[in-house]
Amino acid sequence: MNVSETLALVDCLRSPFSLSGETISPLLLISSIPILATGERPSYSSTFTSTLPDAAMRAVPGATVLYPSDAGSAERMVELAARQPGICYIRTTRPKTAVLYSNDEKFPVPGFKVPRRSEQDRAAVVAAGITLHEALKAAEALKKEGIDVRVIDLYCVKPIDGAALGAEIRAAGGRLVTVEDHYPEGGLGEATLTALATSGVALAGARHLAVTRLPHSGKENELVEAFGISASHIAEAIRGLL
């Protein structure tokens, strides 16, 4: 799907007189072009395909938005989406990533996973896709400094169980860092903070890491570092909350 086709689809999906989660059943959409994690492919740098569908799909009434972080979760979510009513949008990641979940792992909607937690957690990181792996690296680095961090995989970006998510964050001291391979507007961070606010969850502190300028092509590890969503930036944000 090229840029013009993507923009046309987004415009169609956002029209109140056209498609919506209630009038289309089922419709599965999958995007494999995130902002930074496309790597060294100049043809994809600075395109709208990586950003507009993510924010726009959250605005579609009744839509489900999923963001798997490894091969197993991607496979399970495609199976899940095939059974979901209405429109379901899955955002996938192109780079090779470590396998985090077993083949029989379940991914309910709404829902999230907590791949790292302890009773001594002092902050929580909410991430998904490629940034989940960066969050796990950050937690491992901070552990060496005596700082325990809870890592939450918000694979279901819409809908969100704000009360359940808030309980996890409160158990980690109420300090939250969200990190995403997306612009700040309309993505995982805004979705998380909105769900928490709607559920009446008060935070002790929060940081929102996202891509804040026009992206370009490059190596994955260099891009996440340059655009402020790498493990080192996550760790720095957590230190700033303590």
C-alpha positions as CSV (number, residue, x, y, z in Angstrom):
1,M,0.0,0.0,0.0
2,N,1.5,3.3,-1.0
3,V,1.1,6.7,0.7
4,S,-1.8,7.9,-1.4
5,E,-3.7,4.6,-0.9
6,T,-3.0,4.7,2.8
7,L,-4.3,8.3,3.1
8,A,-7.4,7.4,1.2
9,L,-8.1,4.5,3.4
10,V,-7.5,6.5,6.6
11,D,-9.9,9.2,5.3
12,C,-12.5,6.6,4.5
13,L,-12.2,5.0,7.9
14,R,-12.5,8.3,9.7
15,S,-15.6,9.4,7.8
16,P,-18.7,9.3,10.0
17,F,-20.7,8.5,6.9
18,S,-18.6,5.6,5.7
19,L,-16.9,2.7,7.5
20,S,-17.0,2.2,11.2
21,G,-16.5,-0.6,13.6
22,E,-20.3,-1.2,13.7
23,T,-20.9,-1.3,10.0
24,I,-18.0,-3.5,8.8
25,S,-17.7,-7.0,10.3
26,P,-15.1,-8.3,10.1
27,L,-12.3,-6.2,8.5
28,L,-8.6,-7.0,9.4
29,L,-5.9,-4.4,8.5
30,I,-2.2,-5.0,9.0
31,S,0.6,-2.5,8.8
32,S,4.2,-3.5,8.8
33,I,5.8,-0.1,8.4
34,P,6.5,1.5,11.8
35,I,8.2,4.9,12.1
36,L,11.7,3.8,12.9
37,A,11.9,0.1,12.8
38,T,11.9,-0.2,9.0
39,G,15.7,0.0,9.0
40,E,17.8,1.1,6.1
41,R,15.1,1.6,3.5
42,P,15.1,5.1,2.1
43,S,11.8,4.6,0.3
44,Y,10.0,4.2,3.6
45,S,11.7,7.1,5.5
46,S,9.5,10.0,6.3
47,T,6.3,8.4,4.9
48,F,2.8,8.9,6.2
49,T,2.2,5.1,6.2
50,S,4.0,4.7,9.5
51,T,2.0,7.2,11.5
52,L,-1.5,8.1,10.3
53,P,-3.1,4.7,10.4
54,D,-2.1,4.1,14.1
55,A,-3.7,7.3,15.4
56,A,-6.6,7.2,13.0
57,M,-7.5,3.6,13.8
58,R,-7.9,4.5,17.5
59,A,-10.5,7.1,16.4
60,V,-12.6,4.6,14.5
61,P,-15.7,3.6,16.6
62,G,-15.6,0.0,17.8
63,A,-12.2,-0.7,16.3
64,T,-9.6,-2.9,17.9
65,V,-5.9,-1.9,17.8
66,L,-3.2,-4.6,18.4
67,Y,0.6,-4.3,18.5
68,P,2.4,-7.6,18.9
69,S,6.1,-7.7,20.0
70,D,7.3,-11.1,18.7
71,A,6.6,-13.7,16.1
72,G,4.4,-15.8,18.4
73,S,2.2,-13.0,19.6
74,A,1.8,-11.7,16.0
75,E,0.5,-15.2,15.0
76,R,-1.9,-15.4,17.9
77,M,-3.2,-11.9,17.3
78,V,-3.9,-12.6,13.7
79,E,-6.0,-15.6,14.8
80,L,-7.7,-13.4,17.4
81,A,-8.4,-10.7,14.9
82,A,-10.1,-13.1,12.5
83,R,-12.7,-13.8,15.2
84,Q,-13.1,-10.2,16.4
85,P,-16.2,-8.3,15.3
86,G,-15.8,-5.0,13.5
87,I,-12.5,-3.5,12.4
88,C,-9.3,-4.8,13.7
89,Y,-5.9,-3.1,13.0
90,I,-2.6,-4.9,13.7
91,R,0.7,-3.1,13.7
92,T,3.7,-5.3,13.2
93,T,7.4,-4.8,13.5
94,R,9.9,-5.7,10.7
95,P,13.2,-6.2,12.5
96,K,14.0,-9.6,14.0
97,T,13.1,-9.7,17.7
98,A,13.6,-12.1,20.6
99,V,10.8,-14.5,21.2
100,L,9.0,-13.5,24.5
101,Y,6.0,-15.7,24.6
102,S,5.2,-19.4,24.1
103,N,3.1,-20.6,21.2
104,D,0.1,-21.3,23.5
105,E,0.1,-17.8,25.1
106,K,-3.3,-16.1,25.2
107,F,-3.9,-12.5,24.3
108,P,-7.4,-11.4,25.4
109,V,-9.0,-8.1,24.3
110,P,-8.7,-5.9,26.2
111,G,-5.5,-7.0,27.9
112,F,-1.8,-6.6,28.5
113,K,1.2,-8.7,29.6
114,V,3.7,-8.1,32.4
115,P,6.9,-9.8,31.2
116,R,8.9,-8.4,34.1
117,R,7.7,-7.6,37.7
118,S,8.9,-7.8,41.3
119,E,7.6,-6.8,44.7
120,Q,10.3,-4.1,44.8
121,D,9.3,-2.3,41.6
122,R,9.7,1.5,41.9
123,A,8.4,2.4,38.4
124,A,6.6,0.9,35.4
125,V,7.2,1.1,31.7
126,V,4.4,0.7,29.3
127,A,5.6,-0.2,25.8
128,A,4.6,-2.4,22.8
129,G,6.3,-3.8,19.7
130,I,9.9,-2.8,19.2
131,T,10.0,-0.5,22.3
132,L,9.0,-3.4,24.6
133,H,12.4,-5.0,23.9
134,E,14.1,-1.7,24.6
135,A,12.1,-1.4,27.9
136,L,13.3,-4.9,28.9
137,K,16.9,-3.9,28.2
138,A,16.4,-0.7,30.3
139,A,15.0,-2.7,33.2
140,E,17.9,-5.1,33.1
141,A,20.4,-2.2,33.2
142,L,18.6,-0.5,36.0
143,K,18.5,-3.7,38.0
144,K,22.3,-3.5,38.2
145,E,21.9,-0.1,39.8
146,G,19.5,-1.5,42.4
147,I,16.4,-0.1,40.7
148,D,13.6,-2.6,40.0
149,V,11.2,-1.7,37.1
150,R,8.0,-3.3,36.0
151,V,7.6,-3.7,32.3
152,I,4.1,-3.8,30.8
153,D,3.4,-5.0,27.2
154,L,0.3,-3.1,26.1
155,Y,-0.3,-5.3,23.1
156,C,-3.9,-4.2,23.0
157,V,-3.8,-0.4,22.4
158,K,-7.5,-0.2,22.0
159,P,-9.6,-1.0,24.0
160,I,-7.6,-0.7,27.3
161,D,-8.7,-1.9,30.8
162,G,-7.6,1.3,32.6
163,A,-8.4,-0.1,36.1
164,A,-6.4,-3.2,35.7
165,L,-3.5,-1.3,34.1
166,G,-3.7,1.3,36.8
167,A,-3.4,-1.5,39.5
168,E,-0.1,-2.6,38.0
169,I,1.3,0.9,37.8
170,R,0.2,1.7,41.4
171,A,2.0,-1.5,42.6
172,A,5.1,-0.1,41.0
173,G,5.0,3.2,43.0
174,G,2.7,5.0,40.6
175,R,5.6,6.2,38.4
176,L,5.1,5.7,34.7
177,V,7.1,5.9,31.6
178,T,5.4,5.2,28.2
179,V,7.6,4.6,25.2
180,E,6.5,4.2,21.5
181,D,7.8,4.0,18.0
182,H,5.2,6.6,17.0
183,Y,4.6,10.4,17.2
184,P,3.3,11.6,20.6
185,E,-0.1,12.4,19.2
186,G,-2.7,9.6,19.0
187,G,-0.4,6.7,20.0
188,L,0.2,4.3,22.9
189,G,1.2,7.0,25.3
190,E,-1.9,9.1,24.9
191,A,-4.0,5.9,24.9
192,T,-2.5,4.8,28.2
193,L,-2.8,8.2,30.0
194,T,-6.4,8.6,28.8
195,A,-7.4,5.2,30.0
196,L,-5.8,5.8,33.4
197,A,-7.4,9.2,33.8
198,T,-10.8,7.8,32.8
199,S,-10.4,5.1,35.4
200,G,-9.5,7.7,38.1
201,V,-5.9,6.4,38.4
202,A,-3.6,9.1,39.9
203,L,0.1,8.9,39.0
204,A,3.1,9.9,41.2
205,G,4.9,11.0,38.0
206,A,4.9,10.3,34.3
207,R,7.2,10.6,31.2
208,H,6.1,10.1,27.6
209,L,8.8,9.0,25.2
210,A,8.0,9.1,21.5
211,V,9.3,10.2,18.1
212,T,9.1,14.0,18.1
213,R,10.6,14.9,14.7
214,L,10.4,13.6,11.1
215,P,12.1,10.2,10.9
216,H,14.6,9.0,8.3
217,S,16.1,5.8,7.2
218,G,18.9,4.1,9.1
219,K,20.0,1.1,11.3
220,E,17.4,0.2,13.9
221,N,19.6,0.5,16.9
222,E,20.9,3.9,15.7
223,L,17.4,5.2,15.0
224,V,15.9,4.3,18.4
225,E,18.8,6.0,20.1
226,A,18.8,9.1,17.9
227,F,15.0,9.6,18.3
228,G,14.9,9.1,22.1
229,I,13.1,5.8,22.5
230,S,16.1,3.5,23.2
231,A,16.8,1.5,26.4
232,S,19.2,4.3,27.5
233,H,16.6,7.0,27.2
234,I,14.0,4.8,29.0
235,A,16.5,4.3,31.9
236,E,17.2,8.0,32.0
237,A,13.4,8.8,32.1
238,I,13.0,6.4,35.0
239,R,15.9,7.8,37.0
240,G,14.3,11.2,36.5
241,L,11.1,10.0,38.2
242,L,12.8,8.6,41.3
